[in-house]
């Protein structure tokens, strides 16, 4: 008897199948897809697309942008491609099975580059080697990511990432070595009385005065979302 396929993650305008992907749809990816500045971005790149959810979100938010996505894992890339083809934005989405290191030599330039990158630079590996490779900076060291972005980002382009708080601070310092400067930062808290857990960071090749703000995801009760979080993600989640 054939096993029943897992139900897709359903958004308001598209669905994401994820049974072939190590990293599933999560708050981090949705936050980045909703937060990244798509204004006037004609060409967008999503690095390490996984399920393809961020790329699809960006295509929904910018109705004219062409969105490319690179993914090194064969199964994940195949599923991302299927998710894109099944979305209403299929004609503007492309998934490519390659490392961003190799892809960066194609000399394609982008107005916006986004990535929900690996973030553990050390620590103990688990028995799940696929998940470790995604969560740890094994296949995509942050220096390699920044070098690729430096090559592919247009002079007036923007690069956006989401990282845990400490890793985000380190990433911001490292980015300056690649002449990528943080121009926008949002500190994300799960609740108002909790510490900052995530940083949404936007980089540019040109230094400018940085815009900083904060975002609280939910109130005291579970799934009692704050108004600011619903304003950011409400175009996507079904229950908002």
C-alpha positions as CSV (number, residue, x, y, z in Angstrom):
1,X,0.0,0.0,0.0
2,X,1.4,3.4,-1.0
3,X,2.0,5.9,1.8
4,X,-0.2,8.9,1.6
5,X,1.7,12.1,0.7
6,X,1.9,14.7,3.4
7,X,-0.5,17.6,3.1
8,X,1.0,20.8,1.7
9,X,1.4,24.0,3.8
10,X,-1.4,26.1,2.6
11,X,-1.0,29.9,2.2
12,X,-3.7,32.2,1.0
13,X,-2.6,32.3,-2.7
14,X,-0.4,29.2,-3.0
15,X,0.6,25.9,-1.4
16,X,4.0,24.5,-0.5
17,X,4.8,20.8,-0.5
18,X,7.8,20.0,1.7
19,X,8.1,16.2,2.3
20,X,11.3,16.2,0.2
21,X,12.9,19.1,2.0
22,X,15.0,18.8,5.1
23,X,14.0,22.3,6.4
24,X,10.3,22.8,6.5
25,X,8.3,26.0,6.2
26,X,8.9,28.1,9.3
27,X,8.5,31.5,10.8
28,X,12.0,32.6,9.8
29,X,11.4,32.1,6.1
30,X,8.0,33.7,6.2
31,X,9.3,36.7,8.1
32,X,12.1,37.2,5.5
33,X,9.7,36.7,2.6
34,X,7.4,39.3,4.0
35,X,10.0,41.8,5.2
36,X,12.5,42.0,2.3
37,X,12.2,45.2,0.3
38,X,10.9,44.3,-3.1
39,X,10.3,47.9,-4.2
40,X,11.5,48.4,-7.8
41,X,13.2,45.0,-7.9
42,X,13.1,43.7,-11.4
43,X,15.3,40.7,-10.7
44,X,15.5,38.8,-7.4
45,X,17.6,35.9,-6.2
46,X,16.8,33.5,-3.3
47,X,19.9,31.7,-2.1
48,X,19.2,28.2,-0.6
49,X,15.5,28.2,-1.5
50,X,14.6,24.9,0.2
51,X,10.8,24.6,-0.4
52,X,10.8,27.7,-2.6
53,X,8.5,29.5,-0.1
54,X,10.5,32.7,0.1
55,X,10.9,33.0,-3.7
56,X,7.1,32.5,-4.2
57,X,6.3,35.0,-1.5
58,X,8.5,37.6,-3.2
59,X,6.9,36.9,-6.6
60,X,3.5,37.5,-4.9
61,X,4.6,40.8,-3.4
62,X,6.2,42.2,-6.6
63,X,3.9,41.4,-9.5
64,X,6.5,42.1,-12.2
65,X,9.8,40.7,-10.8
66,X,11.6,37.7,-12.2
67,X,12.7,35.6,-9.3
68,X,15.5,33.0,-9.5
69,X,16.3,30.6,-6.7
70,X,19.3,28.3,-6.2
71,X,19.3,25.2,-4.2
72,X,22.2,22.7,-3.9
73,X,20.1,19.7,-2.7
74,X,18.6,17.8,-5.6
75,X,15.3,16.6,-3.9
76,X,14.7,20.0,-2.4
77,X,15.3,21.8,-5.7
78,X,12.9,19.4,-7.5
79,X,10.2,20.1,-5.0
80,X,10.8,23.8,-5.0
81,X,10.5,23.8,-8.8
82,X,7.2,21.9,-8.5
83,X,5.9,24.3,-5.8
84,X,6.8,27.2,-8.1
85,X,5.1,25.7,-11.1
86,X,1.9,25.1,-9.1
87,X,1.8,28.7,-7.9
88,X,0.0,31.5,-9.7
89,X,3.4,33.1,-10.4
90,X,5.0,30.2,-12.2
91,X,6.0,32.2,-15.3
92,X,8.2,34.5,-13.2
93,X,9.9,31.8,-11.0
94,X,13.0,29.6,-11.8
95,X,14.7,27.1,-9.5
96,X,18.2,26.1,-10.3
97,X,20.1,23.1,-8.8
98,X,23.5,24.6,-8.1
99,X,25.6,26.0,-5.3
100,X,25.6,29.8,-5.1
101,X,29.4,29.7,-5.3
102,X,29.2,28.3,-8.8
103,X,26.2,30.3,-9.8
104,X,27.9,33.6,-8.9
105,X,30.4,33.1,-11.8
106,X,27.5,33.4,-14.3
107,X,27.7,37.2,-13.9
108,X,24.0,37.7,-13.5
109,X,23.2,40.8,-11.5
110,X,20.3,41.3,-9.1
111,X,18.3,44.2,-7.5
112,X,17.5,42.1,-4.5
113,X,19.1,39.0,-3.0
114,X,17.7,37.2,-0.1
115,X,18.8,34.2,2.0
116,X,17.7,32.3,5.1
117,X,21.2,30.9,5.5
118,X,22.8,28.2,7.6
119,X,23.6,29.8,11.0
120,X,25.5,27.4,13.3
121,X,29.3,27.9,12.8
122,X,30.2,25.4,15.5
123,X,28.7,23.0,18.0
124,X,27.8,19.3,18.1
125,X,26.5,17.6,15.0
126,X,23.5,15.3,15.3
127,X,22.7,12.0,13.6
128,X,20.6,13.8,11.0
129,X,23.4,14.8,8.5
130,X,21.0,16.4,6.0
131,X,19.5,18.7,8.7
132,X,23.0,19.5,10.1
133,X,24.3,20.5,6.6
134,X,21.4,23.0,6.3
135,X,21.6,24.4,9.8
136,X,25.4,24.5,10.1
137,X,27.6,26.5,7.8
138,X,29.0,23.3,6.2
139,X,28.0,23.7,2.6
140,X,27.6,27.5,2.7
141,X,30.1,29.3,4.9
142,X,29.0,32.9,5.5
143,X,32.2,34.2,3.9
144,X,31.3,32.3,0.7
145,X,27.8,33.6,0.8
146,X,28.9,37.2,1.2
147,X,31.5,36.9,-1.6
148,X,28.8,35.5,-3.9
149,X,26.4,38.4,-3.0
150,X,29.1,40.9,-3.6
151,X,29.6,39.6,-7.1
152,X,25.9,39.4,-8.0
153,X,24.4,42.4,-6.3
154,X,23.8,45.5,-8.4
155,X,25.5,48.7,-7.2
156,X,22.2,50.0,-5.8
157,X,20.8,46.6,-4.9
158,X,19.8,45.2,-1.5
159,X,20.7,42.0,0.3
160,X,18.4,40.6,3.1
161,X,18.9,37.8,5.5
162,X,17.4,36.5,8.8
163,X,19.7,35.0,11.5
164,X,19.6,34.2,15.2
165,X,20.7,37.3,17.3
166,X,24.3,36.4,18.0
167,X,25.0,35.0,14.6
168,X,23.4,38.0,13.1
169,X,25.7,40.4,14.9
170,X,28.7,38.4,13.7
171,X,27.3,38.3,10.2
172,X,26.9,42.1,10.2
173,X,30.6,42.5,11.2
174,X,31.8,40.1,8.6
175,X,29.7,41.7,5.9
176,X,31.6,45.0,6.3
177,X,34.7,43.1,5.2
178,X,33.0,42.4,1.9
179,X,31.9,46.1,1.6
180,X,28.3,45.2,2.4
181,X,26.8,47.6,5.0
182,X,23.8,47.1,7.2
183,X,21.2,49.8,6.3
184,X,18.1,48.3,7.9
185,X,17.7,46.1,11.0
186,X,14.6,44.6,12.7
187,X,15.0,42.9,16.1
188,X,12.4,40.1,16.4
189,X,11.0,38.9,19.7
190,X,8.6,36.0,20.2
191,X,6.8,38.0,23.0
192,X,7.3,41.5,24.4
193,X,8.9,40.2,27.6
194,X,11.3,37.8,25.8
195,X,14.8,38.6,24.6
196,X,15.5,39.2,20.9
197,X,15.7,35.9,19.1
198,X,16.2,36.9,15.4
199,X,17.6,39.7,13.4
200,X,16.3,40.7,10.0
201,X,19.2,42.5,8.2
202,X,19.3,44.4,5.0
203,X,22.7,45.3,3.4
204,X,23.8,47.7,0.7
205,X,27.0,48.4,-1.1
206,X,26.7,52.0,0.0
207,X,26.9,53.2,3.6
208,X,23.9,55.2,4.8
209,X,22.1,55.9,8.0
210,X,20.7,52.7,9.4
211,X,16.9,52.3,10.0
212,X,16.3,50.2,13.1
213,X,13.1,48.9,14.6
214,X,11.6,45.9,16.4
215,X,8.9,43.3,15.9
216,X,7.0,41.2,18.5
217,X,5.3,38.1,17.1
218,X,2.6,37.3,19.6
219,X,0.9,38.4,22.7
220,X,0.6,36.3,25.9
221,X,-1.7,33.6,24.5
222,X,-0.5,31.1,21.9
223,X,-1.4,32.2,18.3
224,X,-2.6,35.6,19.6
225,X,-0.6,37.5,17.1
226,X,0.4,41.2,17.5
227,X,-1.1,43.7,15.1
228,X,2.4,44.4,13.7
229,X,3.0,40.8,12.9
230,X,-0.4,40.4,11.2
231,X,0.3,43.5,9.2
232,X,3.6,42.0,8.0
233,X,2.4,38.5,7.2
234,X,-1.3,38.8,6.9
235,X,-1.2,38.5,3.1
236,X,0.1,35.0,3.4
237,X,-1.2,33.0,6.4
238,X,-4.7,31.6,6.2
239,X,-5.6,32.3,9.8
240,X,-4.9,36.1,9.6
